[in-house]
Amino acid sequence: MEGELQREGDGLYDKMSGIGAHEVIIETPDHMATLSDVEEKRIEDLFWAFRDRVLDLKKDDRLRYVLFFKNHGESAGASLEHTHSQLIALPVVPKRVLEELEGAKKYFDYKERCVYCDIIRQELSSNTRLVLETDHFVVACPYAPRFPFETWVIPKLHQSHAETLTAQATQNLASVMRSTLRRVDKALERPPYNFVMHTAPLQESSNPHYHWHIEIIPKLTRVAGFEWGSGFYINPTPPEESAKFLRDAAL
């Protein structure tokens, strides 16, 4: 966190000093528990911790983006056995986030509607990729998933920043995440997974084109040469089939 941002050229390259924050959120004192095992209040506390840390880090105008994520299982990148999530604050907006923001903005400029709000309407209408629905959230497998059983948790209320979530919605999010992760555990026999929160950049005001959400990705396949070389992903499982497995998973 200490120091100033130092940007400089190195011939045709650019470099900058490393400034930011990396924080670990311990989800439970129980060493053997997983996030899907703990009570809903523990998961709710996790999202409150995220919100409180974002609001604090936002005061530092050097920081542009906060990435909140969880690696569960060794093949998903977890280096510690004890269940935890991580928060990394960066002085730049990541490339993939910029691409997602730009795509959402182009869609909004063309149709004057949020693409994620349209996704919610279509998934509720078709019901073929829907996993579950509550008053506040929709859980669905996306139309063109990169990975088998990739699942998105999207708030029904349009908000560009996750830290603006209300207390009631935060409580509901805890229930939705617990239910979804338990379905993943049941249907896929407790696989390793990542979840990543996608939210708008720290220093930007709320906007009508971007819609925060959470992406859950079980680690069932490997990214190899074709994916790295092309940017295309091979997914052998149709999202409609994935959603049905998750819907039918007994909790």
PyMOL commands that set and color helices and strands:
alter all, ss='L'
color gray80, all
select helices_A, chain A and resi 40-57+74-76+95-111+115-126+162-164+167-188+225-230+239-248
alter helices_A, ss='H'
color red, helices_A
select strands_A, chain A and resi 7-10+13-16+21-26+65-72+84-90+130-133+137-140+151-155+193-198+213-218
alter strands_A, ss='S'
color yellow, strands_A
deselect
rebuild
show_as cartoon
